[in-house]
Amino acid sequence: MTNGEVHTVYDTSGPFTDPDVAIDVRAGIAPLRASWIEARNDTVELSKPTSVYRIARESMAELDSIRFANRRPARRAKPGGNVTQMHYARRGIVTKEMEFIAIRENCAPEFVRDEVARGRAVITANVNHPELEPQIIGRNFLVKINANIGNSAIASSIEEEVEKMTWATRWAPTP
């Protein structure tokens, strides 16, 4: 910046802005966190859906054309377990998600853990969405901007909506 101010901005558009990555929006995003979740060995894959919502949606044949080809089975905590980032933080555990966030936020992983443990921050990292890049929301962390996409058979395609989302995340207002 010309006035000497420094603003830290990171790109949350994932692989969509990497020129070396072939994007197929109908294939979904690679499960970045799958190995992290599996390594903790505290979840199990469900043999069939248990959510009333998911069972109903999977029975709708009209959605078959937009389903991902390689759908992952849902996961849940092992009996008696808890797989939230707050649960880990309150036990003094620094997860891979916390390490990832610390790099992005330019702070120590232990600081991330402590803020989550105290309830002053939350990490978005559901075990059933291993494709997401973990984010933290809290008073001591960078501001996040949320954007949603939706398409219509008349006005736009899924590809056009993903492109809009990519630009929204790349060029979001900075502090």
C-alpha positions as CSV (number, residue, x, y, z in Angstrom):
1,M,0.0,0.0,0.0
2,T,1.2,3.5,-0.7
3,N,0.6,4.8,2.8
4,G,2.6,2.1,4.5
5,E,-0.3,0.2,5.9
6,V,-0.2,-3.5,5.7
7,H,-3.4,-5.6,5.3
8,T,-3.3,-9.4,5.5
9,V,-5.7,-11.0,3.0
10,Y,-5.8,-14.6,2.2
11,D,-7.5,-16.4,-0.7
12,T,-10.4,-18.6,0.4
13,S,-11.5,-19.6,-3.0
14,G,-9.8,-23.0,-2.7
15,P,-8.6,-24.7,-5.8
16,F,-10.9,-22.6,-8.0
17,T,-8.2,-20.0,-8.7
18,D,-5.3,-22.4,-9.1
19,P,-4.5,-22.4,-12.9
20,D,-3.0,-25.9,-12.6
21,V,-6.2,-27.5,-11.2
22,A,-8.8,-28.8,-13.6
23,I,-12.2,-27.9,-12.1
24,D,-15.3,-30.0,-12.5
25,V,-18.0,-28.5,-10.3
26,R,-20.1,-31.6,-10.7
27,A,-17.4,-33.7,-9.2
28,G,-17.1,-31.8,-5.9
29,I,-14.1,-30.6,-4.1
30,A,-11.3,-32.9,-2.9
31,P,-11.7,-33.9,0.8
32,L,-8.7,-31.9,2.2
33,R,-9.5,-32.9,5.8
34,A,-10.5,-36.6,5.3
35,S,-7.1,-37.9,6.4
36,W,-7.2,-35.6,9.4
37,I,-10.6,-36.9,10.5
38,E,-9.7,-40.5,9.9
39,A,-6.3,-40.2,11.8
40,R,-8.1,-39.1,15.0
41,N,-9.9,-42.5,14.9
42,D,-12.9,-41.2,16.8
43,T,-15.6,-41.4,14.1
44,V,-17.4,-44.2,12.3
45,E,-18.8,-44.3,8.8
46,L,-22.6,-44.9,8.7
47,S,-23.6,-47.8,6.5
48,K,-26.8,-46.0,5.5
49,P,-28.2,-42.5,5.9
50,T,-29.9,-41.8,9.2
51,S,-31.0,-38.2,8.6
52,V,-34.7,-37.9,7.7
53,Y,-33.7,-35.0,5.4
54,R,-31.0,-37.0,3.6
55,I,-33.2,-40.1,3.2
56,A,-36.0,-37.9,1.7
57,R,-33.6,-36.1,-0.7
58,E,-31.9,-39.3,-1.8
59,S,-35.4,-40.7,-2.7
60,M,-36.0,-37.8,-5.1
61,A,-35.2,-39.1,-8.6
62,E,-35.4,-35.6,-10.0
63,L,-32.2,-34.7,-8.2
64,D,-30.2,-37.6,-9.7
65,S,-28.8,-35.4,-12.5
66,I,-27.1,-33.0,-10.0
67,R,-25.8,-35.5,-7.5
68,F,-22.0,-36.0,-7.1
69,A,-20.8,-39.2,-8.6
70,N,-18.5,-40.1,-5.6
71,R,-20.7,-39.4,-2.6
72,R,-19.1,-40.1,0.8
73,P,-20.9,-41.9,3.5
74,A,-21.9,-39.8,6.5
75,R,-19.8,-40.1,9.7
76,R,-20.6,-39.7,13.4
77,A,-18.7,-39.8,16.6
78,K,-18.0,-43.3,18.0
79,P,-20.5,-44.2,20.8
80,G,-20.0,-41.9,23.8
81,G,-17.7,-39.7,21.7
82,N,-17.7,-36.0,20.8
83,V,-15.9,-34.8,17.6
84,T,-16.3,-31.0,17.9
85,Q,-13.3,-28.7,17.8
86,M,-14.4,-27.2,21.1
87,H,-14.3,-30.7,22.6
88,Y,-10.7,-31.2,21.5
89,A,-9.7,-27.7,22.6
90,R,-11.1,-28.1,26.1
91,R,-9.0,-31.3,26.4
92,G,-5.9,-29.3,25.4
93,I,-5.6,-31.0,21.9
94,V,-4.4,-28.9,19.0
95,T,-6.0,-30.4,15.9
96,K,-4.8,-30.2,12.3
97,E,-7.7,-27.8,11.7
98,M,-6.4,-25.5,14.5
99,E,-2.9,-25.7,12.9
100,F,-4.3,-24.8,9.5
101,I,-6.2,-21.8,10.9
102,A,-3.1,-20.6,12.8
103,I,-1.2,-20.4,9.6
104,R,-3.9,-18.4,7.9
105,E,-4.4,-16.1,10.9
106,N,-0.7,-15.7,11.6
107,C,-0.9,-16.8,15.2
108,A,0.1,-19.8,17.3
109,P,-2.0,-23.0,17.2
110,E,-2.2,-22.9,21.0
111,F,-3.8,-19.4,20.8
112,V,-6.5,-20.8,18.4
113,R,-7.1,-23.8,20.8
114,D,-7.3,-21.5,23.8
115,E,-9.8,-19.1,22.2
116,V,-12.0,-22.0,21.1
117,A,-11.8,-23.7,24.6
118,R,-12.9,-20.4,26.2
119,G,-15.9,-20.1,23.9
120,R,-14.6,-16.9,22.4
121,A,-14.2,-18.4,18.9
122,V,-15.8,-21.2,16.8
123,I,-14.2,-23.4,14.1
124,T,-16.4,-24.4,11.2
125,A,-15.2,-28.0,10.6
126,N,-18.0,-30.6,10.5
127,V,-16.7,-34.1,10.1
128,N,-19.3,-34.6,7.3
129,H,-17.7,-31.9,5.2
130,P,-14.0,-32.9,4.9
131,E,-13.8,-30.8,1.7
132,L,-14.0,-27.5,3.6
133,E,-11.0,-25.4,4.6
134,P,-11.4,-24.8,8.3
135,Q,-12.2,-21.2,9.3
136,I,-12.4,-19.6,12.7
137,I,-14.8,-16.9,13.7
138,G,-14.1,-14.8,16.8
139,R,-13.2,-11.4,18.1
140,N,-9.5,-12.0,17.9
141,F,-9.4,-13.3,14.4
142,L,-9.7,-11.8,10.9
143,V,-13.1,-10.9,9.6
144,K,-14.9,-13.5,7.4
145,I,-17.4,-12.7,4.7
146,N,-20.1,-15.2,3.9
147,A,-21.6,-15.6,0.5
148,N,-24.2,-18.0,-0.8
149,I,-24.8,-19.3,-4.3
150,G,-28.0,-20.5,-6.0
151,N,-28.9,-21.1,-9.5
152,S,-32.0,-21.3,-11.6
153,A,-32.8,-23.3,-14.7
154,I,-33.7,-20.0,-16.4
155,A,-31.1,-17.5,-15.3
156,S,-27.8,-19.3,-14.6
157,S,-25.9,-22.6,-14.4
158,I,-24.0,-24.2,-11.5
159,E,-20.8,-23.3,-13.2
160,E,-21.7,-19.6,-13.5
161,E,-22.7,-19.5,-9.8
162,V,-19.4,-21.1,-8.7
163,E,-17.5,-18.6,-10.8
164,K,-19.4,-15.7,-9.1
165,M,-18.6,-17.2,-5.7
166,T,-14.9,-17.6,-6.6
167,W,-14.8,-13.9,-7.5
168,A,-16.7,-12.9,-4.4
169,T,-14.2,-14.7,-2.2
170,R,-11.2,-13.4,-4.1
171,W,-12.3,-9.8,-4.3
172,A,-14.2,-9.4,-1.0
173,P,-13.7,-6.0,0.8
174,T,-10.6,-5.8,2.9
175,P,-10.2,-4.1,6.3
